[in-house]
Amino acid sequence: MQRSIDRREFLRLTGLGGVVFASGLAGGARLASAAQDDFYFVQLSDTHWGFNGPVVNPDAGGTLPKAVAAVNSLEFEPDFIVFTGDLTHTTDDPKERRRRLAEFRDIVKGLKNKNLRFMPGEHDAALDNGQAWKEFFGASYYSFDHKGVHFIAIDNVSDPAARIGEQQLAWLKSDLAKQAGDARIVVFAHRPLFDLYPQWDWATRDGAQAIDLLMPHKNVTVFYGHIHQEHHQMTGHIAHHSAKSLIFPLPAPGSQPKREPIRWDPSQPYRGLGFRGVDAEVQKAEYEITEYPVKRA
Amino acid sequence: MNSQRRRVLVAGVAAVAFAAVALAQPKERVIRVTARKWAFLPREIRLKKGVPVVLEFVTADVVMGFNAPDFKVRADIIPGQVARVRLVPDKTGTFVFLCDIFCGDGHEGMSGQIHVAA
């Protein structure tokens, strides 16, 4: 706990403190386990390794290594690091897909923290139903417990039609059945589980079924990627927070006719790109989100 | 007239009545749309509010999707099959339709517009 308190004090003293988001209905029963402890993790998303588009990112090959260096330079080491999908940019060529996945894996080996959690995005997984991705990173959906929080990673991309699917929904139902009503639950996904903006394919076909399963639980927070920008929305008492990309930013939902990447601005390189630290205050079910740029000063 | 002949006569009258009703209905306009990597042809579809239309989709290569979220209609477009969607626009304006089945590098730009006039 000391380390997390130190980090929070550090964030405040340096003016880096993030925005605190309370999980919907927190504040009920106090958690009793001595194992519960505040901690923080880092979320990186949408690195799109293999992307080639100088107009939107002339440093496509350098952005991920810079982000790795930036994470390594954080003053306090996170408990774990999660990548919420689109590790690589899509390709029709299965060999090239594996080459990109291998290169991505080798680059992130440079992270000092070795407790890494991976998830696929549709660019990694949709063209072969996740086959190549699983060869490198294992199961595409899973859950784990960490210091009083139950984490659930949902795969809503290996089906090219953006469905979670009956089999995974049954697993989710079974997984949640083991959790108390006031359990601290954090969900990771690539696509938004709710209809953020279906006109740009920012949705999950059967995401409402996942939300229905989560809804009886009082303290649920979702962290996702896909839309290449920070976005915060509630569905009932469930908070959804999307992360920035590490390749190019996208416009705000519906803000322009087409979903086209925002062009690189030479006067503000890496603008709109970054990663985040999430400080979990388990007792209160609060999550303080601190956004970091690709290149730290 | 035995009962079997009566049934045949009744069925015949019903069939003629059904055909007359069908002839009286204006034939719905059919618009054929081809989906291919990574575009819909045509990209622009012009409709009139309240006038039904049938959209017919074929794909020239892989499985695609058609989704017009503002009208809550969608279809899978399977190679070798014709997918049909009946649409009665209930509002005027310009609305996006898109491929909602990930189909490769250009998938995210695979969209078109439905223009609905009064």
Interface residues (C-beta under 8 A of the other chain):
Chain A: H89 T90 T91 D92 E122 A126 L127 V157 P160 A161 A162 D195 P198 Q199 W200 D201 R205 P257 K258 R259 E260
Chain B: V63 G65 N67 P69 D70 D76 F95 V96 L98 D100 I101 F102 C103 G104 D105 H107 E108 G109 S111
